């Protein structure tokens, strides 16, 4: 053990019987019999999984019994990144795997904020998917076409996705609380064939009509061959739209169109600091295998488990949640506010539905801790085996609160990954301890390293999170990026042939990890990621705003403030502009991204090549010395930078005093 590796308290240690019955243990035995290797612990299994990634993913596919329509020639034809060629010649269907199993097995528990519940057996779910499949086909959807949805986390989105996948078509969704600009920026890039949309949603005891958003979206998508109306609020069907009931009127058994392993399954969206949101395309086969690994081995989910993650359809955790069906778990969908009528809502859900894996975010844990909740005192949470947390780093206070207030025998699965891969690359395993404030391990098949600026691997030091071998859930392409330039620039420009993820990470000599924050400027609010370019496009549309910069002060301690710095026209008044900006961000982007403070500054700091200095400013406001994060020689206006910092620090200091 390195002297720099200070070992924190062990909060959870897996019992021998837990390890013995875990699926990952059975998988290790399967691999040992297949290869002759000795794999006595998780570290040995991880080393096997990253030494020859083709062999590992081939073994995984065999272990989980992937249903090939045509068998692949090999596991990995090329390891070059970007462009790794996985399972060439193989064909399959994602939905076929998700819907496999006995008719009477409970597949879905669908819960709404008002307490309405629906329990759906697998046979019933297959029937609903078959009906939606026929309806989509009637609207012109075939393999490769895009179906998009503006819908909450409920049965309509789930059925719509599985029906789309069953047809070999491509799914994409946004949460209905996104503003029209955000949705249009996403969906117009992929030219969908069909739009499925709700008329509104309920959140926090209130109803929100999104009819105007749907109208704008339809106008922005002239190539639609069909639009489907889901009357959540009971509004009449707009002219030219079909109702969901009309779409699913025919009772037909689901059929499954085989597609190549690398065929697109869905489009997710992430944002950098320039341009439109990146339309990330992930493959049917890649997501299938990655989810089998993550849900089946890392999370140890299977038949009899009830799997919940609090998410919206605009976050990749929804895609991961529905993947629980692939391993035979019952998935629990919840549409509503986690704080309505109070912060005990989701904990009561655990008790009522005997949830075994509860997924949440660090800010929710922080809110429960600050409210001094003690769920285990008043509720029966004995079904709960694991609490997962992602979206932002879970701090030591969060670990301690879960251990003390929810259960000392519960595994805390702090995980980190992202939309770009639709998985966690560092996380937990049922045979690895939980150390206070740390992520337990690197994920199987994910050759994660911490790199120095010069590209040297680091242990017990903070470096760039990189992945040095391909993973099957890496994007096959960005939609519309015909020559692959955007994909290359997003992940491979800094370390050629190596994936740069955008996080700072410290890997300990024990194999555990700590995420030290984002190394880029992506805004992550309540799990909804948004690039600063989206933000600026809205803010700088206000005539009084000459220039702007936004900084998210969130850290491992929890979700911080969102600070919006603006350079105003000399004739403008900050007091008049601020409410206008907040209202515009709420309506055009999302309620989660409304800035906590709007600060008038003389100049927005930029580098010599014109890039805004979001990341350096964030680190300085967090306490880093200026000289360690930015070179004054690289600044276009060093004196203006000093004036900016003075205004920024004054605002932060005043907020801390309040």
N, C-alpha and C positions, 0 to 999 in steps of 0.2 A: 504493500500500500504506500502511495506517495505521501511524503510528509505534508504536502499541501492539501491532502484530502482529509478534512476534518469531518468525522462521521457524526451526523446528527442522530437524534433519538429515533429508534425503530418504533413506529406507531402500530404496525401490523405485521405479523409473521404468519405465513400460511402453515396450518397444521398438517402433519403427515397424511392424515386421511383426506384432507382437501386436495393435496397434491396428487395423491394416488388416484382419485376419481376424476381429476381434471382431464379434459379432452387433450390438452397439450401434452400431458404425460403419455397418453395412448399414442398420440402422433409421433412423439419421440421414439417410442418403441417400434412403431411402424417404420420409421426412417432407419433405425438401427438395423432392423431385419432386412431392409432393402439395400443398405449400403455397407453393413458390417462395421459402422462407426460406433464408438462408445460416446453416448450423449447423456452424461449423468446429471446435468443441470441446465438451467436456461442459457447461461453464457455459452456453453458448448453447442447448444441448439442454434443460438444466434450466429455463432461463428460458422457453423455448417450452412445456415441459410444465406449467408452473405459471401461465402467463399466461392460458391458456384450457384448463382441465382437461378440459372435455367434448371438445374437439378432440383433445387428446392421447390420451385413453383410447379414443376412436373409432378413431384411427390405429393404436393398439396392437392393438385387436381385429381390425382388418383385416390388419395385418402378420402376426399369428400365426394367421390363418385360423380364427377362432372358428366353431364349428359351430352356427349358429343353427337351431333348429327353427321358430321364428317370428322374423322380423327385427324389431328395435326401431324405434320411431318416430323416436327421436333418442338422442343419447348421454346428455344430462343435462337433465332437464326443470326441475329446481329446484336451485339451489346453496345453499339455506338449510340451516344446520346447527343442531341435528340435523334430519334428515328429507330430505336430498338424495335426489332421485328419479333413479336411474341406469337407463338403457336401458329405458324403459317400453315394454311390448309385446313385449320380447324374451324368448325362452325357450331353454333349453339344458340340458345335463347335464354335471356335472363329471367323473363317472367315464368318460363317453364320450371325453373328451379325454385322460384319464389312461391309458386302455387302447388308444389308437389307435397303429397302427404294425405293422410286420411281425411275424408269428408267432414267427420264430426269434430276434428281437432279445432280448438279455439285459436283463431288466427289474429283477430283484431279486437281490441277494446277501444271504442271511439267515444270520447268524453268531451262535452262542451262546457263552457264556463257556467252556464245556467244550471248545470247538473244533469242535463240530458245525456243518457248513456245508451250505447248500442253494442251488444256482443255479437260478433260475426264469426261463424264457423268457416273453415277453409273451403268446404264445398259451396257455401253461399257466396264466398268471395270469388271463387272461380266462375260461378254463374254470372255475377255482376260484371266481372272482367270480360266474359264472353259477350255479354249484351253490349257493353261499351265498345268492344272491338268491332262488332258488326256496325254500330252506329258511326264510328270513325271511318270505317272502310266506305260506308255509304257517302260520307262527306268528301271522299277522295283521298284518304290517307293510305299510303302504301309504304313499303320498306324505304327508309332513308328520308321520308318527309318529316317535318317538324310539327309537333303539337305543343302549344304553349298554354299555360294556365295562370290566371290571376286568382288564386284560391288559398284559403287557410289550411292549416294542418288538420285534415279530416278525411272522411271516407271518399269524398269526390276526387280529391287530388290523388289519393292512393289508387283508386280504381282507374282513373284516367291515365296515370303513369303506367300501371301494369298492362292496360289494354294497348297503350302505345308501344310498349316494349314487345308485347306478344305479336304485334304486326311487323316488328323489325323497324319501327319508326323511332324518331328521336324526340325526347321529352325535354321541356324546360319550364321552370315555374318561378314566379315571384309572389311574395306575400302581398296581400291586398292593402297593407298599410304603406307600401311604397307609393311615392308620388308619381304622377303621370310621366314626368320627365325621366325618372329613373327606369320605369318599366319600358317606355318607348326606346330609350337608349339601349336596352338589352334586347328586346324582342325584334326590333327592326333589323338587327344585324344578321338574323338567321332565317328571315323570310318564311314564316310558318304557314302551314296549310290550314290549320284549325286553331281557333282560340277558344278556350274554356274560361269563363269568368263568372265570379259571384257578383251580386248587386251591392253587397256590403258585408260588413263583419261586425262582431261584437267583441268589445274589449273593455275591461274595467267597469262592467256594468252599463256601458253606453253602446249605442249603435252608430256605425259610421257608414254612410252611403258612398259608394265608389262608382256610381253610375256615370258621372262626368269623366272619370278616369277611363272607364271602359269605352265610352264614346270617342274620346281622343285616341285611344289605342286602336280602335277599329279604323279610324280615319288614317292613322299612320301605317296601317297594314293593308294596303289595297289588294294584295295578292291572296287574301284569305278566301278559301272556298267554303268555309263554314264557321259559324260562331255559336257557342253553346252558353245558355243563360242558366245560372244556378240561383234561384230566388231565396237566398238566405234571409233577406228582410221582407220577402213577400211582394216585391215590386213586380209590376206587369212586364211581360217579355218584350224587349225593344224590337222594333220592326227589323226583320231580316235575321233574327236569331232564333235558334231552336232551344227548347227547354231541355234540361238534363233528362227528364222523363221521356221526352221524344227520342233523344239520342239512344237511350237504353231500353227501348220498348220491346225489343225482340229477345226472347229467351233462347240463347244459343250457347252450346258448350265452347269454351275457349280453345283456340288452336294456336300453334306456336310456329312462327316463321323463322327458320334458321338463318342466322347471319354470320358473316366471318367474325372470328375472334376480335379483330380490330375495328369492327363496325361501330359507329357512334351509338351510344346508349342515351346520353343526355348532354345538355349544354349547361354548365354552371358559369357563374360570372364572378370575376375578381377584378380589382382595379389597381393599377399602379399610380404613378403620379402624372402621367400624360395620356391624353386620348380617351376614347370611350372605354367602358368596362370590357375587359378581355373575355370573349366568349370561349370558354374552355371546354373542349370536347374530350370526353373520356369514353373508353371502349366498353362494349357489352361484356367481353371476356375478361378484360382487365379489372373492371369493377366487381364482377362476379367473384373472381379469385381473391382479390384484395379483401372483400367483405367476408368471404368464408374464413379467411385467415384472422381478420380483426375481430369479428363477432364470435367465431367458433373457437379460436385458440387463445387470443389475447384476452377477450372478455369472458370466455368460457360459457357462452350462451348456447342453449340447445332446447329440445322439447321439454316442456314443463316450466320453463323460465318465462317471466313476464318482464319485458324490456321497455323502458320508458326513457325518452330524452326530451327535455323541454326545448322546443325549436319551432321555427316557422318554416314555410316552404321556400323561403328565400335564403336559407342557410344550408350548407352542405350536411349538417347534422340531421336534417330531415331525410336526405338520401341515405345516410347511414342507418337511421332508425328503421326505415322500411326494409333495409337489408337484413334485419333480424328475422324476417320470414325465410331467408335462405338457409338458416340453420335450425328451423323448426320452432323458434321462440314465438310467443304471443307478443305482438307489439301493441303498445298503449299510445294512442293518439290523443292529444289534448289541445283544444283550440280556446285560447283565452289568456287572461292575465295571471301570472304567477302570484300576484299580490292582491287579488280580489276574491272574496271580500277581505282577505287578510293573507299574510305570508305563510299561514299554515295550510293553505289550499292544496299545494302539491304533496305535502306530507300526509294529509288526509287521504289523498289519492293513493299513496303507497299502502296505507293501512287497508283501505277499502278493496283494492284490487290485488293485494298481496304481491306487489312489485318486487322483483328480485334484483334488478339492475336499474338504478335511478341516475339519469344523466342530467347535468345542469351546467351552470357557468360559475366562475369565480365571483362575479358581482352579486349573483343571487345568494351564494353562501355568505358573502360579506354583509348583505342586507339582513339575513337571518341572524347573523352573529351580533350585529349592531342593535337589533331588536331584542336581543337576549332571549331568543326562542330556545326551548328545550323540548323538541318534538318527541323524544323517547320517553319523556316523563308522562305525557298525556295520551300517547298513541301506541298501538301495538305495531312496532316496526320489525318484528322478528323475521319477516320474510326477506328483509333487505340484506343482500350479500355484498353488494358493491355500489359505491357512489362514484360516478364518473364526472369529471369537470374539464371543460375546455373553453375556448374563446379568448381567454387571457390567462396568464399564469396564476395559479392558486397559491396564495401566500401562506406563511406558517400559521398565521392567525386562523385562516380557513381550515387548514389541516386540524389544528387543535380543536376548533369548534365542532367539526364533524365527529372527531374522536370522542369528545366529552358530551356533546348534546344529542347526537344521533345514535352512536354506538361504537364502543371500543373494539368490537369484533368485526366491524365493517371495513372491507378493503377500500382505500381511497385511490381511485384510478385517475390521477391527474394525467391528462394526455395532451399532446400538441401535434398538429399537422397543418392541414389547411384545405381550402377549396381547390387549390391547384392540383392536389393529389386525391382529394375526397377520402382522406384517411388520416390516421395518426401515425407519424413516423417515430415518435417516442411516446411511451405510454406505460401500460401495466401488463402483468401476467399473473395467473393464479398461483405460480410457484416462485414468485419473487417478492421479497419484503417491501414494505412501504416505509421510507425514511421521511422524517419531518421536512416538509417544504420541497421535496424532490419528486421528480418523475422517475418511476422505478427502473425503466430499462429502455433500450432501443428496440423498436419493433422488429419482428422476424422479417427477413427479406429486405430490410431497409438498412443499407450500408451508410449510416449516418456518421459524420465526423464533424469536429469543430476545427475550422481552418484559420490559420493566421492569414494576414493580408498577402503573404508570400506563398500561400498554399501548402503550409506544413500542418500536419495533424497535431492537435493540442489535447492534453489531458490535464484536468484540474485548472484549466485556464479558459477564459471566455474567448470564443472565436465565432466565425460565421458558420451557421448550420449549412452543411452541404451533404449531398447524397452522391456517392461515387460509383454507384452501379444502378442500372435501370430497374424500375418497378413497373409492373403491368398497368397500374392505374395512373401513371403519368399521362399527361394529355397526348392524344394522338395528333391533334393539331388545334389551332385556334380557327374558329369559323371565319372564312374570308381571308385568312392569311395564306394565300396560295403558295408563296415561296418560302414560308416558314420563318421569315425574318422576325416577326413579333414574338413567336415562340422562343426563338434563339435568344433574342435580346432580353426576354423576361427572366430566363433562368440560367443561360449558359454563357453570357457575355463576359462575366468576371473570371470564371475558371473554365476555360474551354473543355467541353466534354464532361463537365461535372455540374450537377444541379445546385445552384445557390438558392436557398429557400427564403431568405429575407428575415431570419431570426438570429439573435445572438444566443449561443448555447454554451454551457459548460458541462463537459462529460467527466464524471468522476472515475477514479481508478476502480470503483466497484461496479461500474457500468450504469449507474443512475445518471440522471441529467437534470439540469436546471435551465429553463428558458429565461434569458435575461432581458427580453423585450424585442421589439421589432427593429430590424436594421434598415427598414424602409419607412415610408410615411403613410402606410395604409391606416385608415381610421377604422377601429373595431369597437362598435358600440352595441353592447348587449348581444354580441354574436353576429351582428350585421356589419359586414365589411364594406367599406366604401373608399374608393380612391379619392385623393385630394382634387384631382382634375374634375371629377363630377361636382364636387363641392364648389370649386371656383367658377365653373360654368354657370351655376345658378347665382352665386353671390355677386359675381362681377357683371351680371346682367342688369343689376340695379344702377341707374345712371350716376348716382352720387358716389359710387365706389370706383376709385381709380385703380386700386390694386388690393390684394388680400393674401393672407396666409392663415392656414388653420393648423392647430397643434392639439393632439390628443394627449393629455397628461397621465393617462392610465399607466399603471405599473403592476408589479407583482403584488402590491398592497391592495389592489382592487381597481375598480373603474374610477378614473379621475375626471377632470373637467375637460370640456372641449372649448378651446380658446380660439376665437376668431379675431385676427388682427386685420384692420382695414386702413387703407390710405384713402381719405375722403377728399372730394372736391372742396376747395376752400370755402365755397358758399354753403356747404352742407352742414347739418347739425347732427351730431352723434345720437342725441336723444330721440330725434325723429327717425333716423335711419335704422336704429337697432330693432324696433318692433317689426319694421318692414322686412328686414333680413331674416329674423326668426320665423316670421309667418311664411316667407317664401321657402326657406329650407324645409320647414315642416310639411308644406303642401307639395313641393316638387321633389324632395329627396326622401326623408323619413323623419318621424317624430324623434327617433333616437339620436339624430344628428343635429338637433337644434343646439346652437352654441350656448354654453353657460355664461360666457362673457364675451362682449364685443368691445374691442380695445382700439382706440384711435392711435395710430402710429405715424411718424413722419415718413417712413420708408419701409418697404418689405425687403429684408436682406436676401441678396442673391449672390451666387458665385459669378465668376468672370464670364462663364458661358451662359449665364442667364437663369440657372436653376434656383428655385426657392430653397431656402435652408431649413426645411421643416425638421429633419432629423437632428441636426446640431442644436437647434433651439429647444427641442423637446429634452434633449440630454442636459443642456445647460440649466433649464428650469427644474430638472430633477436633481440638480446639485453638482453636476460635473463641472470641472474647471474649463473655462472658455478655451484655453490654449490646448487642451487635450482633445477637443472635438472639432475645432475648425481652425484653419490657417487664415490669418488676416490677409495674407498675400493673395489668397484665392477669392477674396470678397470684392465685388464690384465697387462697394462703397463702405470702407471700414468705419468711417465716422458715422455714417447713417446706421450701421450695425450697432454701434455703441448707444445711439439714441433709441433705437428699437429695444435693446435689452433693458435699458432704464425704464421704459414704459411697461414692458412685459413684467419685469420683476416687481415693479410697484403694484401692479394689478394682482399678481399672485400673492404677494405679501399681505395686501389688504384683504384678500379672500381668506387667508389663513387666520387673520386676526378676528374675522367675523364669527 
